[in-house]
Amino acid sequence: MVSLSAIRTSNSLIKSTYPAGLVAVFIGATNGIGEASLKSFAKHTHQPRAYFVGRSQDAGDRIAAECKALNPGGEYIFKKADVSLMRVVDEVCEEIKTKEKSLNILFLSAGVLSMDRSETSEHVHLLASLNYYSRLRFISNLLPLLKQADTLRRAVTVGGGGKEGHLDPTDFPALRVPLPQIRGHLCSLITLGLEAAAATAPDVSFVHDYPGTVLETALWRGRGGPPQSAIETVVPVEESGERHLYLATSAKFPSLVRGNAAVQVGDGDSVALDTRGKLGGGIYSIGLDCESAAPLEMLAEFRAKDMVKAVWQHTQSEFTRIVSMS
């Protein structure tokens, strides 16, 4: 386990490791993990520029002001948007691409706990849309900017690293997957989708992590708190923000082509194993202790069945269908 003290030491080195002006995009950052991670980024970087997206203008205005107080030299740009819709994702990405030529961090934590199989207006399962399709759309759209960065190039998606499970290839959108199996199904979908994306960008690193139970989030508050059976290790929201900044900046999680700078791993720490069980392969499934947690045999079985290709073809097919609706 990477201790909180080691994480704080690593984060304290960000300003001396990276140049001023890091650019980051935070999706789902008006509460909980996203908000805490954004504030940690603001606190530990020099003259950063952060775009952050959420559904509440009031929350966005408050968080922008709080980030400005933490680091007056930075820019904090809020965009109100419902990112469960792919057309809205495209609009957000186009706006960012008109303003930026490169991107250092793409941080994805938007989500919903609804299990009622409700669909968006684009006929996508809402749970799957926010946890998978929207995130892969952001990655696909903004990957060219990540590739253009001179230094740090990383995408972090907060979900269920290490919680991958049975994946039903006849129901990728999880419209019929039994409720007890949905988490494992979607976590596998995310990891395989990231593997497909990583194959096109060997100089970008991808992290899929499990944050533990973070109670101070809108997801849990909206349900009156998590059921007892869902609580594993409780992580305070501020600590979660620090841990996620570490995932986004540490050399523990390098890209396959290790040409970009990162905060060097500390004494007693080491480069993480990737989803194939190899050191530093560029795509990581990480547990709440910030260590590799990928179920290697299961993922190997998926690859043997050519599931990475199947997931990617399905994802692109869904994107094509949705775009044709507009």
N, C-alpha and C positions, 0 to 999 in steps of 0.2 A: 504493500500500500504506500502511495505517496502521501506523506504526512502533510498536514495543513501548514506547518512551519516551513517545510521544504517548498511548498507551493507559494507561500508568501515571499520567500527568499527569491524564487524564480521570477515572480511578478515584479519584485523590486528592481530587477535587472533589465526590465524592458526598455526603459528610457536610455540606458547606456548601450543597449544592443541594437536597437532600431533607430533609423533616422526620424526626424520630426515629420509629421504629416501623414502618418498611417491612415488609410481609408478603410472603413468597415461598414458593413450593412448588417443590421440586426432585424430579423423578421419575428414578430411576436414579442415586442419589447416594451409593452406598456404595463406590465405587471410581472411578478414572480421571477423566474429564472432569467428571462430575457432582459428585464429591467436591471436586475442585479449584475448581470454580465456586462451590460452596456455601461453601467456606472463604474464597474471595475476597470473597464477599458479606458474610460475617461480619466480615471484617477491615476492610472499607471503609464500613460503615454504622453508624448510631447507634441503639442499642437495637432491633435487628431482631428479627423473629420468623420463623423458618424451619421449615417442615415438610419433611422429606425422607424419601423412600421407597426401600426396597431389600429384598433378600431375606435379608440376613444381620444377625441381631440383634447379634452380636459386633461387626461392623463399624459398625453404627448407634450402639452405645454408645460405641465408640472415637471416632467422628467427632463425636458430640455433645460429648464431653469436650474434644476438641481445638478445636472451635469456641468452647466456653466459655472456654478458655484464651486464644484469640485476641481474644475480645470478651466479657468477663464480663457486660456489660449486656444481652446478647441472650438469646433463648429459642430452643432447638434441639430440635425435637420429631420423634423418629423413629417411623416406622410400617413394620413388617415386612409386606410384601405381594408377591404375584406378580402384577404388573400386565400380564402377557400375557392375563389373563382380564378380560373386560369387567365381569363381575359384581363382581370385586374392585376394579376401577377405580371403579365406582359406590359401593362401600362406603367407599373411601378419600375420595372426593369428599363423600359425605354427612357423614362425620365432620368434615371440614374446614369444611363449610358450617354445621355446628352451632356451631362455635367462632369463625368469622370472618364479618364483614359485607362485607369488601372484600379485594381481593388486588392487589398491585402487579406481581409477577413470577411467571409460570408458566414453569418451565425443564424441558425434556423431553429426556432423553438415554438412557433405557433402550433396550437393543438386544441383538441376538444375531447372531453371524456364521454360524449353522448354515445350510447350504444343502441339507439332506436332505429338505426338503419336509414335515417333521413338522408335525402339527396339534395345537392345544390341545384340551382337553376340550370347548370350545365350537365345535369344527370350523372353526377359523381357522388358516391357515398361520402357524406360529410367527414366522417372520421378518417377515412382513407385519403380524402382530398387534402386535409390539413396536415396529416402525419406523413403522407408520401407524395402524392402527385404535385401539390403546390411546391413542396421543397425541391423535388427534382426539376420542376419547371424553373425555379429560381436558379438552381445550379446550372442548368442547360443554358439559360439566358445570360448569366453573368460569368460563366466560365471564361469567355474570351477576355474579360477584364482581369480576372484572377491571373490568367496566363501572362498578362502584360506587366504585372507588378515587378519592380526591380528587386524587391526583398521578399518579405513574408508573403506566402500564397497558400491560404488554407480555408477549407469549408468545414464547419462544425454543425452537425445536426443532433439535437437533443431528443432522444427517443428511448430505445431499449437495447443499447449495446450489450451483448452477452445474453440477451433474452430471446434470441432468434429461436423459432420453433417450426413446426410443421407448416409447409407452404402448399396451398392448394392451387395447382396450375390451371384448374378449370374455373377459378373464382379469384383472380388477383384483386379485384376491387373489394373483396370481403363482404359481399352482399348476402352470402349464404353460410359463410364460415361460422361454426358454433361459437357463441360468445366466449367460452373459456379458452378458445384457441386464437382469438383475434389478435391479442398482443403478439404472440409468437409469429403469427402469419405476417403482420405488418412490419415487425422488426426484421424478419428475413427479407421482406420486400425492400426495405430501406437499404440494408447492407448489400444486397445483390444489385440494386440500382446504383449505389455508390461505386461498386466494383466496375460496373459498366461505364460510368462517367470517368472513373479514374483511369481506365484504359486509354482514354483519349487525351489525358492530361497528366503525364508522368512527372511534371514539375510542380504539380499542385498536390497537397496532402489533404486527405479526407478523414474526418473523425466522426463516428457514430457512437454516442455515449449514452449510458444510463445514469441519470442524476441522483438516484435514490428517491425517497419520499420527501419532497419539499413542500411543507404544509402551507407556507405563506404564498400561495398562488391563487389566481382567480379560478383555476380549474377545480381545486379542492374546495374553495369557499363556496362556489356555486352548487356544490353537491352536499354542503353541510359537513365537509370533512370526509376523508377517505374511509371506506370500510376497514375494520380492523384487519381483515385478511389481506388487504392490499398494502398495509404498512410493513416495510422492511426496515431499512436504516433511515432514520429521520436526519435530514441535512438542513441546517439553517439556511435561509435564502441568501444571506450575505456570503456565507462560505461557499454555497453553490456558485455564486458569481465569481468568486476568486478561483475556484476549481475550473470553471469554464474558460476563464481568461488564460489559465495555464494550458488547457487543452488547445487553445488557439495560438499560442506563442512559443511553446517549449520545443526544443530540438528532440524531445522524446518521441515526437510524431513527425518524422521527416517525410518529404515527398520521395518517390522512387528515385528521381534524379535529384541528388542532394546539393543543389546549387544555391539555394536560398538561405539567408541568415535566419537564425532562431536563437532563443535563449538556451545556452548550453545546459545539459543535464547536470545535476549536482552530484556530489559525492554519494556513493551508495545507490544511485539511480542508474538507469540504462535505457537505451533506445527500445521502444515497444515492439512487440511482435505484431505483425499484420494479420489479416484475416486468413492467410495461408500458413501461419505459424512461422514466418520468416522475419528476421530483424529488419525493421525500417522499410517495409514494402510500399508505403504510401497510402494504404487504406486500413483503418483501424476500427475494431469494435471494442469499446472500452467500458469497464464497469465503474461503479460509483467511487472506487478507490483509485481511479485514474490509471489502472493497469489493464493490460490486454485481457479480454474476457470472451473472445470469440469461440463458439462451439465448433472447433476445427473440423471434426469428422462430419458433422452435419453439413457444413458449408462445402466441404469437399464433395459430398454426395450430390449436393445441388449442382455443383459445377460439372460433375460427371454426367448429369442429366441435361446439361446445356441450359440450365435455368437462368444463368446470367443473361444469355442472349434472349431467352423467352421473355423474361421480365422487361428487358429494354425494348424489345419489339412491341410488346403490349403497351408500354408507357408511351412510346412514340405514336402508336396507333390512336391512343386516347387523346393525345395532344392534337393530332391531325383532325380527329372527329370534332373536338371542341372548337378549334379554330374555324372549321367549316361552318359552324353554327352562327358565327358573327357576320 
